[in-house]
Amino acid sequence: MRKIPVDKNLFCLPWTQTLLGTHVRGKVNFMALDWLTRVNFDPAMLGICVGSGHASNQAIRETGQFSVNVPTVDMVEVTDYCGIASAKQEDKSKLFDVFYGALEAAPMIAACPLNMECGVVQTLDLPTNTFFIGEIVAIYTEEQYLTGGKPDVKKIRPFLLTMPDNRFWAVGEHVGNAWKDGVKYREKLKRQPADGQAGTRRQTENGTTAAGISNLIEKQQVIETVNRLFINTDNRDWPRVKALFSSRVFFDMTSLSGGQPVTMTPQDIVDGWEKGLKALRAVHHQAGNYLVSIGDSEATVFCYGIALHYLPNNTSRNTRTFVGSYDMHLVRQDEEWKIDRFKFNLKFIEGNPDLEAG
Ligand SMILES: Cc1cc2nc3c(=O)[nH]c(=O)nc-3n(C[C@H](O)[C@H](O)[C@H](O)COP(=O)(O)O)c2cc1C
């Protein structure tokens, strides 16, 4: 991989688009603002970077107050206008319905789903910009933007800016969970051989990445779990069969028995299987054609399966064969894969259906 140097003034990371609210000589004003960041946890502080020549800059110096408002994707045009028009030449005071919280010179936009009012605690003058650090006095939202009491980015619908292509973007897909995915990654690292390279995406000699290898290992462990289900069942090792299931299992044998799928405990399942297979001399499951996909601490498995029941009897028709496929779902619990969905899809039955009747 060859890295190439690019212009160091290239602003290529997406920023959250906001509108900075101030009082410019007593008049409401808003400017487009992207350069902002949270800078302290407690007390909650926000850092904003405002060009030295902007009317907003002078306003913050005079009042020591400002607001940061998060517009929705429906407000792209008016937001951009606030970034090309200066209060020095154009009146932006009537663009929005505003409201106030505790601070008298920090107007907030009613139409924005999120509003913060801040009081300046530090000012850092840089060559072309000023970095104002404001303590967040209050944050406002509305019930409609919350899910489970927390602001929901899907409902807020903010937008982002990339430069120098100067384009606005909606927020994309939910791709992971903070403070959780790292825990999973740590678990994966623990399962990797300790060769000092764990955690990197180092390419192996055949071009496979460490993450790819980790995925293969997971898939193999999932297949082994399903294989153990069949082998332990054939061995009628019920405690081991039970241990392969999650505490509740969505169990669907309706292609064979009719009725409806049910939710069962591992004990219910092994009790049923122990009883159903008791009379047989041998049970033999053969599985293959595995298709496994690994997700977020979960896995789905499709496989072919043949179950052979053997019981010598007077008719000499000693076997019964169930041919079909399985759909299973597994979850990762305490470093192990557990089956929490089990579905058999019968294709056909061959042989003696009344084996036990002799
Ligand atoms: C999309 C966009 C984002 C902007 N982000 C910033 C920013 O983060 N900091 C800044 O100082 N100026 C930024 N600007 C420029 C100001 O918003 C612009 O100069 C504005 O006219 C200043 O208004 P004022 O003079 O009324 O304060 C941005 C402009 C646009 C169009």
The ligand as an SDF file (V2000), in Angstrom:
LIG
                    3D

 31 33  0  0  0  0  0  0  0  0999 V2000
  -20.8290   25.0240    5.5670 C   0  0  0  0  0  0  0  0  0  0  0  0
  -20.0670   26.1090    6.2610 C   0  0  0  0  0  0  0  0  0  0  0  0
  -19.3800   25.8600    7.4440 C   0  0  0  0  0  0  0  0  0  0  0  0
  -18.6610   26.8310    8.0960 C   0  0  0  0  0  0  0  0  0  0  0  0
  -17.9770   26.5500    9.2530 N   0  0  0  0  0  0  0  0  0  0  0  0
  -17.2820   27.5360    9.8690 C   0  0  0  0  0  0  0  0  0  0  0  0
  -16.5800   27.2550   11.0720 C   0  0  0  0  0  0  0  0  0  0  0  0
  -16.5780   26.1430   11.6160 O   0  0  0  0  0  0  0  0  0  0  0  0
  -15.8910   28.2690   11.6340 N   0  0  0  0  0  0  0  0  0  0  0  0
  -15.8560   29.5280   11.1090 C   0  0  0  0  0  0  0  0  0  0  0  0
  -15.2200   30.4030   11.6650 O   0  0  0  0  0  0  0  0  0  0  0  0
  -16.5400   29.8010    9.9670 N   0  0  0  0  0  0  0  0  0  0  0  0
  -17.2370   28.8430    9.3580 C   0  0  0  0  0  0  0  0  0  0  0  0
  -17.9330   29.1330    8.2250 N   0  0  0  0  0  0  0  0  0  0  0  0
  -17.9440   30.5110    7.7230 C   0  0  0  0  0  0  0  0  0  0  0  0
  -18.9630   31.4030    8.4630 C   0  0  0  0  0  0  0  0  0  0  0  0
  -20.1550   30.7150    8.7470 O   0  0  0  0  0  0  0  0  0  0  0  0
  -19.2480   32.5900    7.5710 C   0  0  0  0  0  0  0  0  0  0  0  0
  -18.0830   33.3140    7.3610 O   0  0  0  0  0  0  0  0  0  0  0  0
  -20.3650   33.4900    8.1030 C   0  0  0  0  0  0  0  0  0  0  0  0
  -20.7360   34.3390    7.0800 O   0  0  0  0  0  0  0  0  0  0  0  0
  -19.9460   34.3090    9.2970 C   0  0  0  0  0  0  0  0  0  0  0  0
  -21.0870   35.0130    9.7170 O   0  0  0  0  0  0  0  0  0  0  0  0
  -21.0420   36.2840   10.6860 P   0  0  0  0  0  0  0  0  0  0  0  0
  -20.0740   37.2620   10.0880 O   0  0  0  0  0  0  0  0  0  0  0  0
  -22.4610   36.7590   10.6590 O   0  0  0  0  0  0  0  0  0  0  0  0
  -20.5760   35.7850   12.0040 O   0  0  0  0  0  0  0  0  0  0  0  0
  -18.6320   28.1310    7.5490 C   0  0  0  0  0  0  0  0  0  0  0  0
  -19.3090   28.4130    6.3580 C   0  0  0  0  0  0  0  0  0  0  0  0
  -20.0210   27.4000    5.7330 C   0  0  0  0  0  0  0  0  0  0  0  0
  -20.7450   27.6900    4.4410 C   0  0  0  0  0  0  0  0  0  0  0  0
  1  2  1  0
  2  3  1  0
  2 30  2  0
  3  4  2  0
  4  5  1  0
  4 28  1  0
  5  6  2  0
  6  7  1  0
  6 13  1  0
  7  8  2  0
  7  9  1  0
  9 10  1  0
 10 11  2  0
 10 12  1  0
 12 13  2  0
 13 14  1  0
 14 15  1  0
 14 28  1  0
 15 16  1  0
 16 17  1  0
 16 18  1  0
 18 19  1  0
 18 20  1  0
 20 21  1  0
 20 22  1  0
 22 23  1  0
 23 24  1  0
 24 25  2  0
 24 26  1  0
 24 27  1  0
 28 29  2  0
 29 30  1  0
 30 31  1  0
M  END
$$$$
